[in-house]
């Protein structure tokens, strides 16, 4: 294959990828790619023709936009900055990066890639981090000031309350994660038992590497850039044959007049002639909208958009108590009209009657020991998880110990 050439017109060679990534010089491109390999676990040969280090770069259109997005925003990544020091990374830097990435996903990516990312659970979490990290810092700061500076606030009482609350929160977080994980395993087991032949017919034989990527891709607490890197790995695996030069043009109609009208030459684009030839934007757009969009589950996209819209309506319009006091909308706990109190009580009575009826029905039915067994197993798993976490968190304990120590300095009475 000639230097700088591509398998298909719609794909990208190095020069085109640099332009898409807004990188001006080859050394800068090489440097950013090396940081990309290190951050996300890629090999240099992953993006080379024939998977050879000395071969030309080659980027199929199927994921090039995703890679270019990460490269364009890499200077904003807290771990990619020139003066990066893990000990100095601030919450504000993480918030800034998440906000920038989520805005770029909305405004810079073709819709097919934007929709694909929207269906990933980590997208909504990244939007929330971009919105709420500064709120968390502000309210934690106020909490620390309250428990250490208010003269008549019992520090010991607050620590006692906080320990109890955190103990309950830790258990509930593990419990929710455990239920989700068990449901996912159950679905996988059911599909393997009942739909194995159909799945293999549609997607080919089972591939452990691909399945591992799929599992990690739908994890909720991935950073948004890591999720995008997993999407690239997944698509890279599906387009492996293109790196052997095995592919055909998307618009291979044998209609020279149409290709000429669309300014699509039959001559392969290379780094030497790419500037003289118009970029195949129309063909690429058709490929995204007609071929790649077939992989999208539009129902999941619409659901993700609906959830995001609901979050923005409810969470972002929720006022802090300080703001409520300022605009005179704040009411002390329990300070409401008689009608409102009656409405709440009636609602609670209705719920309690429903729950009472459910319990009476449950009492009359044979007891299902499997439920108790499942909960007991989950609780044993929680004990094991906590014990293991305590054994492997010495570094984190040191950081938390330092943080809490800095907080409690404010509680120590010293002569100034």
C-alpha positions in Angstrom: 0.0 0.0 0.0 1.4 3.4 -1.0 2.6 5.7 1.8 -0.2 7.6 3.5 -2.9 5.7 1.6 -6.2 4.5 3.1 -8.4 1.5 2.5 -11.5 3.6 1.9 -12.1 7.2 1.0 -14.1 7.8 4.2 -11.2 6.8 6.4 -8.4 9.0 7.7 -4.7 8.9 7.2 -2.2 10.7 9.5 -2.5 14.1 7.8 -6.3 14.1 7.9 -6.3 12.8 11.5 -4.0 15.7 12.6 -6.4 18.1 11.0 -9.4 16.5 12.6 -7.6 16.6 16.0 -6.5 20.2 15.5 -2.8 19.3 15.8 -0.4 21.3 13.7 2.9 19.4 13.8 3.8 15.7 13.5 5.9 15.7 16.7 3.0 17.0 18.7 0.7 14.4 17.1 3.2 11.6 18.0 3.5 13.0 21.6 -0.3 13.1 22.1 -0.7 9.6 20.7 1.9 8.3 23.1 0.0 9.8 26.0 -3.2 8.3 24.6 -1.6 4.8 24.5 -0.3 5.1 28.1 -3.6 6.5 29.6 -6.0 4.0 28.0 -4.0 0.8 27.4 -3.4 0.8 23.7 -0.4 -0.3 21.7 1.3 1.9 19.1 0.6 -0.8 16.5 -3.1 -0.7 17.0 -3.4 2.2 14.6 -0.8 1.2 12.0 -1.3 -0.6 8.7 -0.5 -4.3 9.1 -0.2 -3.7 12.8 3.5 -2.9 12.3 5.4 -0.1 14.2 7.1 1.2 11.0 3.9 1.2 8.9 1.7 4.3 8.3 -1.0 5.4 10.6 -4.5 4.5 9.5 -7.8 5.5 11.2 -11.1 4.0 10.0 -14.0 6.5 10.0 -15.9 4.1 12.3 -14.0 5.5 15.4 -11.8 8.4 14.1 -14.1 11.1 15.4 -14.0 9.5 18.9 -10.2 9.4 18.9 -9.9 12.9 17.6 -12.2 14.2 20.4 -9.9 12.8 23.1 -6.8 14.2 21.3 -8.4 17.6 20.9 -9.2 17.8 24.6 -6.1 16.0 25.9 -4.4 19.2 27.1 -7.4 19.7 29.5 -7.1 16.2 31.0 -5.7 16.5 34.6 -3.3 13.6 34.0 -2.0 14.9 30.6 -0.9 18.4 31.7 2.8 19.3 31.4 3.0 20.0 35.1 1.0 16.9 36.2 1.4 15.8 39.8 -1.2 13.3 41.1 -0.9 14.8 44.6 -1.9 18.3 43.3 -4.9 17.3 41.1 -7.9 19.4 42.2 -11.6 18.6 42.1 -12.1 21.8 40.0 -9.8 20.4 37.3 -11.8 17.1 37.1 -15.0 19.1 37.0 -13.7 21.3 34.2 -12.6 18.3 32.1 -15.9 16.5 32.5 -17.9 19.6 31.6 -15.7 20.2 28.6 -16.0 16.6 27.4 -19.8 16.5 27.8 -20.3 19.8 26.0 -18.0 18.6 23.2 -19.9 15.4 22.8 -23.1 17.4 22.3 -21.6 20.0 19.9 -18.6 18.5 18.1 -19.4 14.9 17.3 -21.6 13.6 14.5 -25.0 12.4 15.9 -24.2 8.7 15.5 -21.3 9.0 17.9 -23.1 11.3 20.3 -26.0 8.9 20.5 -23.7 6.0 21.1 -22.1 7.7 24.1 -25.5 8.8 25.4 -26.4 5.1 25.8 -23.4 4.5 28.1 -24.3 4.7 31.9 -21.1 6.7 32.6 -22.3 9.7 30.4 -25.0 10.9 32.9 -22.5 10.4 35.8 -20.0 12.6 34.0 -22.6 15.3 33.3 -23.4 15.3 37.0 -19.7 15.5 38.0 -19.4 18.5 35.6 -22.3 20.2 37.2 -22.1 19.3 40.9 -18.4 18.8 41.9 -18.1 22.5 42.9 -21.4 22.2 44.8 -20.0 19.3 46.7 -16.8 21.1 47.6 -18.7 24.2 48.7 -21.0 22.2 51.0 -18.3 20.0 52.4 -16.4 23.2 53.2 -19.4 24.7 55.0 -19.9 21.4 56.9 -16.3 21.4 58.1 -16.6 25.1 59.2 -19.9 24.3 61.0 -18.6 21.4 63.0 -15.3 23.1 63.9 -16.1 26.7 64.3 -19.6 27.0 65.8 -19.0 27.5 69.5 -21.9 25.5 70.8 -21.8 22.6 68.3 -20.6 19.4 70.0 -17.8 18.0 67.8 -18.0 14.6 69.4 -21.8 14.4 68.8 -21.2 15.3 65.1 -18.5 12.7 64.7 -20.9 10.1 66.3 -23.7 11.1 64.0 -21.5 11.1 60.9 -20.0 7.7 61.7 -23.5 6.2 61.9 -24.7 7.9 58.7 -21.6 6.8 56.8 -21.9 3.2 58.0 -25.5 3.1 56.6 -24.5 4.8 53.4 -21.6 2.5 52.8 -23.9 -0.5 53.2 -26.6 0.9 50.9 -24.1 1.7 48.2 -22.7 -1.8 48.3 -26.2 -3.3 48.4 -27.4 -1.4 45.3 -24.2 -2.3 43.4 -24.6 -6.0 44.4 -28.2 -6.1 43.1 -27.2 -4.6 39.8 -24.3 -6.9 39.4 -26.4 -10.0 40.2 -29.1 -8.9 37.7 -26.4 -8.4 35.0 -25.0 -11.9 35.7 -28.4 -13.4 35.6 -29.2 -11.8 32.2 -25.9 -13.1 30.8 -26.6 -16.6 32.1 -30.1 -16.6 30.7 -28.9 -15.5 27.3 -26.1 -18.1 27.3 -28.6 -20.8 28.2 -31.6 -19.9 25.9 -30.2 -17.7 23.1 -26.6 -18.9 22.6 -27.2 -20.1 19.0 -29.1 -17.0 18.0 -26.4 -14.7 19.5 -23.6 -16.6 17.7 -25.6 -16.5 14.4 -26.0 -12.7 14.7 -22.6 -11.7 16.2 -20.3 -14.7 15.6 -18.6 -17.1 18.0 -18.0 -16.0 21.6 -15.0 -13.7 22.0 -13.7 -13.3 25.6 -11.7 -10.2 24.7 -14.8 -8.5 23.2 -17.0 -9.6 26.0 -14.6 -8.1 28.6 -14.6 -4.8 26.7 -18.5 -4.9 26.6 -18.7 -5.5 30.3 -16.3 -2.6 31.2 -18.0 -0.3 28.7 -21.3 -0.3 30.5 -19.8 0.2 34.0 -21.4 3.2 35.6 -18.4 4.8 37.2 -16.1 5.0 34.2 -14.7 8.4 33.4 -16.3 9.7 30.2 -12.9 9.6 28.3 -12.2 6.0 29.5 -15.7 5.0 28.2 -14.9 6.5 24.8 -11.5 4.7 24.8 -13.4 1.4 25.4 -15.7 2.3 22.5 -12.7 2.8 20.3 -11.3 -0.6 21.4 -14.6 -2.3 20.6 -14.9 -0.7 17.2 -11.1 -1.3 16.5 -11.7 -5.0 17.1 -14.6 -5.0 14.6 -12.6 -3.2 11.9 -9.4 -5.3 12.2 -9.7 -6.6 8.7 -9.4 -3.1 7.3 -5.8 -2.9 8.6 -4.9 -5.8 6.2 -6.1 -3.6 3.3 -9.3 -5.7 3.0 -12.1 -3.4 2.4 -14.3 -1.8 -0.3 -15.5 1.8 -0.9 -18.8 2.6 0.7 -20.2 4.1 -2.5 -18.9 1.5 -5.0 -21.6 2.0 -7.6 -19.6 1.8 -10.8 -21.3 5.2 -11.6 -18.4 7.5 -12.6 -20.8 10.5 -13.2 -22.2 10.3 -9.7 -18.8 9.9 -8.1 -17.5 12.8 -10.2 -20.5 14.9 -9.1 -19.7 14.2 -5.5 -16.0 14.9 -6.1 -15.1 11.4 -5.2 -12.1 10.1 -7.2 -11.3 6.5 -7.7 -7.6 7.2 -6.9 -6.6 6.3 -3.3 -6.0 9.4 -1.1 -2.4 9.6 0.1 -0.6 12.1 2.3 1.0 13.6 -0.9 -2.3 14.2 -2.8 -4.8 14.7 0.1 -4.7 18.5 -0.1 -5.4 18.5 -3.8 -8.5 16.3 -3.4 -11.8 17.5 -1.7 -12.5 15.6 1.5 -15.2 13.0 1.0 -17.5 14.6 3.6 -20.8 13.7 1.9 -19.9 10.0 1.5 -18.7 9.9 5.1 -21.9 11.5 6.4 -23.9 9.0 4.4 -21.9 6.2 5.9 -22.5 7.5 9.5 -26.2 8.0 9.0 -27.1 4.9 6.9 -24.6 2.2 8.1 -23.3 3.0 11.5 -26.7 4.3 12.8 -28.1 0.7 12.2 -26.1 -0.3 15.3 -28.0 2.3 17.5 -30.9 1.4 19.7 -33.0 4.5 19.3 -35.1 3.6 22.3 -32.1 3.6 24.6 -30.9 6.9 23.1 -34.3 8.5 23.7 -34.5 7.1 27.2 -31.0 8.5 28.0 -32.1 11.9 26.7 -35.2 11.8 28.8 -33.3 10.9 31.9 -30.8 13.7 31.3 -33.6 16.2 30.7 -35.3 15.2 33.9 -32.1 15.5 35.8 -31.5 19.0 34.5 -35.0 20.1 35.3 -35.0 18.8 38.9 -31.5 18.8 40.2 -30.1 22.0 38.6 -33.2 24.0 39.6 -33.0 22.8 43.2 -32.0 25.7 45.4 -29.7 25.6 48.4 -31.2 26.7 51.7 -29.1 29.9 51.5 -30.7 30.8 48.1 -34.2 29.8 49.5 -33.7 32.2 52.4 -32.6 35.0 50.1 -35.6 34.7 47.8 -37.9 34.1 50.8 -39.1 30.6 49.6 -37.5 28.8 52.6 -39.7 27.2 55.2 -38.5 25.7 58.5 -38.9 21.9 58.8 -42.5 21.3 59.7 -43.5 24.9 58.8 -46.3 24.3 56.4 -50.0 25.0 56.0 -52.6 22.7 57.7 -53.9 21.7 54.2 -50.4 20.7 53.2 -49.9 18.7 56.4 -53.2 16.9 55.8 -52.2 16.1 52.2 -48.9 14.6 53.3 -50.5 12.6 56.1 -53.2 11.2 53.8 -50.6 10.1 51.3 -48.6 8.4 54.1 -51.7 6.6 55.4 -52.5 5.4 51.9 -48.9 4.0 51.5 -49.0 2.4 54.9 -52.4 0.7 54.2 -51.0 -0.6 50.9 -47.9 -1.9 52.7 -50.0 -3.5 55.4 -52.1 -5.3 52.9 -49.0 -6.6 51.1 -47.5 -7.9 54.4 -50.8 -9.6 55.3 -50.8 -11.3 51.9 -47.2 -12.3 52.2 -47.8 -13.7 55.7 -50.5 -16.0 54.3 -48.2 -17.4 51.6 -45.5 -20.0 52.1 -42.2 -18.5 53.2 -39.6 -18.2 50.4 -36.3 -19.2 52.0 -34.4 -18.3 48.8 -35.0 -14.6 49.4 -33.5 -14.8 52.9 -30.7 -16.9 51.5 -29.9 -14.3 48.8 -29.9 -11.5 51.4 -27.7 -13.5 53.7 -25.2 -14.2 50.9 -25.2 -10.5 50.0 -24.5 -9.5 53.6 -21.6 -12.1 53.8 -20.2 -10.6 50.6 -20.4 -7.1 52.2 -18.4 -8.3 55.2 -15.8 -9.9 52.9 -15.7 -6.7 50.8 -15.1 -4.5 53.8 -12.4 -6.7 55.3 -10.6 -6.9 51.9 -11.0 -3.1 51.4 -9.5 -2.4 54.8 -6.5 -4.6 54.0 -5.7 -2.9 50.7 -6.4 0.7 51.5 -3.4 1.7 53.5 -2.4 4.4 50.9 -5.9 5.8 50.9 -6.1 5.7 54.7 -3.0 7.8 54.9 -4.6 10.4 52.6 -7.9 10.4 54.5 -6.0 10.5 57.8 -4.2 13.6 56.6 -7.4 15.2 55.4 -9.3 14.6 58.6 -6.3 15.7 60.6 -6.3 19.0 58.8 -10.0 19.4 59.5 -9.6 18.6 63.2 -6.8 21.2 63.6 -9.6 23.7 63.6 -11.0 22.0 66.7 -7.8 22.2 68.7 -7.7 25.1 71.2 -4.3 26.9 70.9 -3.1 30.2 71.9 -2.7 32.5 68.9 
